Amino acid sequence: MGGAGKHDGGGWTGLGGGRSTAGPAPGRGRGRGRLLPGAAPAGAVGGGGGGGGGAGAWGGGGGPGVAAMALVALLVAGLAALALLQRLLWPRLWADAAFVARAARCRRRALAAAGGGGSGGVRRRRQPRGSVPAGGAGGSVPAVPAGGGRARALRAGGGGGGAGGERAAGAGAGGGGGGELGPGVAVGLLAGNEPGFVWGWLGLAALGARAAFLGTALRPKALRHCLRACGARALLVAHDLFPMVEPILPSLQEEDGIVVWVLGAGPYPPGVVALQELLDEASEELEPEDVWQPEDMNDTCLYIFTSGTTGLPKAARISHLKSIMCLSFYELVGASSHDVVYLALPLYHMAGSLLGIVGCIGIGATCVLKEKFSASQFWDDCRAEGVTVFQYIGELCRYLVNQPQRPGERQHGLRLAVGSGLRPDVWRRFLERFGAIRIVETYGLTEGNVTLFNYTGTPGAVGRSSFIYKLFSPFEIVRYDVAEGAPVRDKAGRCIRVGTGETGLLIAPVTPRTPFLGYAGSQELSEQKLLRGVFAEGDTYFSTGDLVEQDAAQFVRFRDRTGDTYRWKGENVATTEVAEVLVAHEALQEVTVYGVSVPGHEGRAGMAALVLRPGCRLDGAGLYQHVAELLPPYAQPRFLRLQERLEMTATFKQQKVRLAQEGFDPARVPDPLFLLDEAARAYVPLGPALWEDIVAGRRRL
């Protein structure tokens, strides 16, 4: 995928260009290139003389030419009126139509590459001799004709280049030291943002094995759970992450029968295979007939574990067809083969691997892969590598706007930022500070069957809800009862669509065109994500678990997770809305809002964990005035927790579950706590005595 390179400051840089096999399946070769009439003469309309205007343009006097001119004038006037009406009622019609047309073109191309044009059960043709597979787990990326000059590079160093990728794929195709492995066998892949992750993915793909992407922050118990959940028979682990495996190595080998490979030269404990020795012996060439090809493109090609907020990770099944569809991701948002994409998202999640790596392959773009994101180094990286596209998670943009200002922040070539989870306030600050960068906010779930794109640049929206857009990605928004934790149904047992401006549950139909493969190892977990008999007998919908709102302009706006929304004083409270109000306060830099149980009270009271801006202090009276002016009483947080920083997951999700479990007990919480005191019209310190009064019911909230 790129030439040889070097490791620099936590990022992987290199020469780029050249032959490439970077993607979910191995291959070789280069990618393919890439009238309004003027005033009528006197008398022409009125008829010819003393009789007056009886003849006119429609009858006599002016003849057929005048009638034609009048018809043209009426037609032009009608079109102008329609254009005006369209701008008033549907101002983004052409943007919707253009996006859906582009999406339809991408889908047709993907289905053709998959070997079928129908809806379900896509069967793949045998790969022709004159082409080379260009990636995809288990052969799930279409063949690319050999030749052509389109650049395709992963700027990565420390042991990775184009030949290295084919060598890894060749080792995998040759068995990789595990002759028992073959098509359909699950293999855990534990590696960070490094070339080894991509090469390991490619090698497993050549075998037809199903890679299971494992998080690098997993504890031993969770790691073993993930391997068991997908039925893994082998584990491929990066050398620097092998210590994660050592505590459970005997259990993996003796009880689970798992073969462990390490991307390194060793030495390692008995039974552990040093893959580097096999790579050194493997061929750098891989023939098309050596690469396994799936028969059914709706079969599972890999597993990606959903991080979730509670419980152990779930292994979402990803189909070959879904992997192919991800080839079009960057084309859909307006990137091209000339772009250089900055990628610092974890490769073990869909955003980093399928959207990032596979998306770059789809357009032939160069990918700058960072080991870890650095807000202080970001703009220097962009200038040094010529970055033009940034794939973000909302928290990354927040880190950037919270950095101290530096000279030259607008001196960069970044033109496009695409990702998810960008708050409206951060969106505006990002553009004001760093210049006119086009932002495309998206929405999707790893296991989901609905995708939203906000391709208009409207801050705060995650997508569009016009009927034209739903031709591309069908979905519905239905009423949801937060207290019951289920959609509202009418007397006939059917769900009820929300009205404009009403918050509801986002769901999508499960069809051959928009399937839901579920999770590995548990039919029960998969069934929990489905709603049946939604609008008619026998229909099935996937429940995203997300609450959204459709506004009058046909934009979809994310409101909350169903588990995050809480009920207080008989009202539903969306944590995201409260957080947006709080973070607008000049002293607050970071905010997370959640509900906590209070003895003697129904529902959950609002609580917010806060991080102050540098040099600021918490003004209890000022913050009380801020929330009292902007939030109704039931939505005003009852408790505050002041922290040095907010803890995040590996994918930059806020750790709300632990915060909610710790509650507002000063004996359990090491941070300063505050209580909303309406009598004092301020947030006041919350100590043990006040906490005891609340728990005993002597102090009502």
JONORUR-V583310 format. One record per helix or strand. SS is the DSSP state (H for helix, E for strand). FROM is the first residue (numbers start at 0). TO is the last residue. If there is no record, write none. Layout:
ss=<SS,SS>
from=<FROM,FROM>
to=<TO,TO>
This chain:
ss=<E,E,E,H,H,E,E,E,E,E,H,E,H,E,H,E,H,H,E,E,H,H,E,E,E,H,E,H,E,H,E,H,E,H,E,E,E,H,E,E,E,E,E,E,E,E,H,E,E,E,E,E,H,E,E,H,H,E,E,E,H,E,E,H>
from=<4,10,30,62,92,122,130,142,149,152,161,185,194,209,219,233,238,248,258,271,274,287,295,299,313,319,339,349,365,377,388,393,415,423,437,450,462,466,475,479,485,488,494,496,502,518,522,529,539,554,565,570,574,587,604,619,632,638,647,653,655,671,681,687>
to=<7,13,30,88,113,122,132,144,149,154,172,189,206,212,228,237,245,254,262,273,280,289,295,305,318,332,342,362,369,384,392,400,419,433,443,453,463,471,477,480,486,488,494,496,508,518,526,531,549,560,567,572,582,595,611,629,634,641,647,653,661,676,684,695>
